[in-house]
Amino acid sequence: MTIGEQIKTFRKKLGLTQKQLADKCEVAEITIRQYELGKRQPRMEQLQKVASALNVQTNDLLPWEDVPEIRDAVYASELEMLDIFYTDKHFNYSKAEQQKIKQEISNCISIGNKIEDIQERTEYYDKLIAKYSHEFLNHLIEPYAEDNVIAIAALIADYLALNNTARNKVAEYAEELTEIPRYTKKEE
């Protein structure tokens, strides 16, 4: 999809006319029309205004699949997000384990970025993200192997039933709670 097609798609999703979008962006209606028809490309600062008016990120308007550097970064970004997990204080990975995981992920990204077919690349990254997510979850639960983990399983099930907005709220709330000493486990 071209930038113009993306602008048109997001504009229509919001139920805006070209005139309304132009007013929000402080440009002439003909400018928006030319963007959408591909007769004119917006400069970066104008693209940022359009994205803001459409309540999207600038990257959402770019044809990133056609630009290898952006495409590679987008597909690898979720895998790179796993850095949060193995370095998080709750996971207790040693420095050596963290380095090993970091190297594995880096190698996987190198391999993934060489896959030309977009569908194959997507499947490759999805499988890796699932694999590492399960490994991190197992690592997190491992110290409780002797405990009854039904409450943990129920919490995970409830979390999985939520939409992304609710999941983000749960994660934010949980992070806030871990900062309050009376809600965290004391070392015994």
C-alpha positions as CSV (number, residue, x, y, z in Angstrom):
1,M,0.0,0.0,0.0
2,T,1.3,3.5,-0.8
3,I,1.4,6.3,1.6
4,G,-1.6,7.9,-0.1
5,E,-3.6,4.7,0.1
6,Q,-2.7,4.4,3.8
7,I,-3.9,8.0,4.4
8,K,-7.1,7.3,2.6
9,T,-7.7,4.1,4.5
10,F,-7.2,5.6,8.0
11,R,-9.1,8.8,7.0
12,K,-12.1,6.7,6.0
13,K,-11.9,4.6,9.2
14,L,-12.3,7.8,11.2
15,G,-15.1,8.9,8.9
16,L,-13.3,12.1,7.9
17,T,-13.7,13.8,4.6
18,Q,-10.6,15.1,2.7
19,K,-11.6,18.6,3.7
20,Q,-11.8,17.7,7.4
21,L,-8.4,16.0,7.3
22,A,-7.0,19.0,5.5
23,D,-8.3,21.4,8.1
24,K,-6.8,19.3,10.9
25,C,-3.5,19.3,9.1
26,E,-3.7,23.0,8.2
27,V,-3.3,22.3,4.4
28,A,-5.5,22.8,1.4
29,E,-8.0,20.0,0.6
30,I,-6.3,19.5,-2.8
31,T,-3.1,18.6,-0.9
32,I,-4.8,15.7,0.8
33,R,-6.4,14.6,-2.5
34,Q,-3.0,14.7,-4.2
35,Y,-1.4,12.6,-1.4
36,E,-4.2,10.0,-1.6
37,L,-3.9,9.8,-5.4
38,G,-0.1,9.5,-5.2
39,K,0.5,12.6,-7.2
40,R,2.4,14.2,-4.4
41,Q,4.4,12.8,-1.5
42,P,4.2,14.5,1.9
43,R,7.4,15.8,3.5
44,M,8.2,14.2,6.9
45,E,6.9,17.1,9.0
46,Q,3.6,17.0,7.0
47,L,3.4,13.3,7.3
48,Q,3.7,13.6,11.0
49,K,0.8,16.1,11.1
50,V,-1.3,13.8,9.0
51,A,-0.5,10.8,11.2
52,S,-1.3,12.9,14.3
53,A,-4.7,14.0,12.8
54,L,-5.5,10.3,12.0
55,N,-4.4,9.1,15.5
56,V,-1.8,6.8,14.1
57,Q,2.0,6.6,14.1
58,T,4.0,7.9,11.2
59,N,5.2,4.4,10.5
60,D,1.6,3.3,10.0
61,L,1.4,5.5,6.9
62,L,4.7,4.3,5.4
63,P,4.9,1.4,2.9
64,W,7.3,-0.3,5.2
65,E,7.0,-3.7,3.5
66,D,8.7,-2.3,0.4
67,V,11.7,-0.9,2.3
68,P,14.0,-3.7,3.4
69,E,15.6,-1.8,6.3
70,I,12.2,-0.9,7.8
71,R,10.7,-4.3,7.0
72,D,13.5,-6.1,8.8
73,A,13.3,-3.8,11.8
74,V,9.5,-4.3,12.0
75,Y,9.6,-8.1,11.8
76,A,12.5,-8.3,14.2
77,S,11.1,-5.8,16.7
78,E,8.9,-8.3,18.6
79,L,11.7,-10.7,19.0
80,E,13.9,-7.8,20.2
81,M,11.2,-7.0,22.7
82,L,12.0,-10.2,24.5
83,D,15.1,-8.4,25.9
84,I,12.6,-7.0,28.4
85,F,12.0,-10.5,29.8
86,Y,15.4,-12.0,30.2
87,T,16.8,-8.8,31.8
88,D,13.8,-8.2,34.1
89,K,14.5,-8.5,37.8
90,H,11.7,-11.1,38.2
91,F,13.3,-13.6,35.9
92,N,16.6,-13.9,37.7
93,Y,18.7,-15.0,34.7
94,S,22.4,-14.8,35.4
95,K,24.6,-12.5,33.3
96,A,25.9,-15.5,31.4
97,E,22.4,-16.7,30.7
98,Q,21.3,-13.2,29.6
99,Q,24.3,-13.1,27.2
100,K,23.5,-16.5,25.8
101,I,19.9,-15.6,25.2
102,K,20.9,-12.2,23.7
103,Q,23.3,-14.0,21.3
104,E,20.6,-16.6,20.3
105,I,18.1,-13.9,19.6
106,S,20.6,-11.9,17.6
107,N,21.4,-15.0,15.5
108,C,17.7,-15.7,15.0
109,I,17.2,-12.1,13.7
110,S,20.1,-12.5,11.3
111,I,18.5,-15.7,9.9
112,G,15.0,-14.2,9.8
113,N,16.1,-11.1,7.9
114,K,17.4,-13.3,5.1
115,I,14.0,-14.9,4.5
116,E,12.6,-13.2,1.4
117,D,9.1,-14.5,1.5
118,I,7.0,-12.3,3.8
119,Q,4.7,-15.1,4.9
120,E,7.6,-17.4,5.7
121,R,9.3,-14.6,7.6
122,T,6.2,-13.9,9.6
123,E,5.8,-17.5,10.5
124,Y,9.4,-17.8,11.4
125,Y,9.3,-14.9,13.8
126,D,5.9,-15.9,15.2
127,K,7.3,-19.4,16.1
128,L,10.4,-17.9,17.7
129,I,8.4,-15.5,19.8
130,A,6.1,-18.3,21.0
131,K,9.2,-20.5,21.7
132,Y,10.9,-17.9,23.8
133,S,7.7,-16.8,25.5
134,H,7.1,-20.3,26.7
135,E,10.7,-20.7,27.8
136,F,10.5,-17.5,29.8
137,L,7.2,-18.5,31.4
138,N,8.6,-21.9,32.3
139,H,11.7,-20.2,33.8
140,L,9.5,-17.9,35.8
141,I,7.3,-20.7,37.2
142,E,10.1,-23.2,37.8
143,P,10.9,-22.1,41.3
144,Y,7.2,-22.8,42.2
145,A,7.3,-26.3,40.7
146,E,6.4,-27.9,44.1
147,D,3.6,-25.4,44.7
148,N,0.0,-25.7,43.5
149,V,0.1,-23.4,40.4
150,I,-3.7,-23.4,39.8
151,A,-3.9,-19.8,40.8
152,I,-1.2,-18.9,38.4
153,A,-2.9,-20.8,35.6
154,A,-6.2,-19.1,36.4
155,L,-4.5,-15.7,36.3
156,I,-2.9,-16.5,32.9
157,A,-6.3,-17.7,31.6
158,D,-8.0,-14.5,32.7
159,Y,-5.2,-12.4,31.2
160,L,-5.4,-14.3,27.8
161,A,-9.2,-13.6,27.7
162,L,-8.6,-9.8,27.7
163,N,-8.1,-7.6,24.7
164,N,-4.8,-5.8,24.1
165,T,-6.0,-2.6,25.9
166,A,-6.9,-4.5,29.0
167,R,-3.7,-6.6,28.9
168,N,-1.7,-3.3,28.8
169,K,-3.6,-2.0,31.8
170,V,-3.1,-5.2,33.7
171,A,0.6,-5.1,33.0
172,E,0.9,-1.4,34.1
173,Y,-1.1,-2.1,37.3
174,A,1.1,-5.2,38.1
175,E,4.2,-3.2,37.5
176,E,2.9,-0.4,39.9
177,L,2.1,-3.0,42.5
178,T,5.6,-4.5,42.4
179,E,7.0,-1.1,43.4
180,I,5.0,-1.1,46.6
181,P,6.9,-3.0,49.3
182,R,3.8,-4.2,51.2
183,Y,2.6,-6.1,48.1
184,T,5.9,-7.8,47.3
185,K,7.3,-11.0,48.8
186,K,9.8,-10.4,51.5
187,E,13.0,-12.5,51.3
188,E,12.7,-15.1,54.0
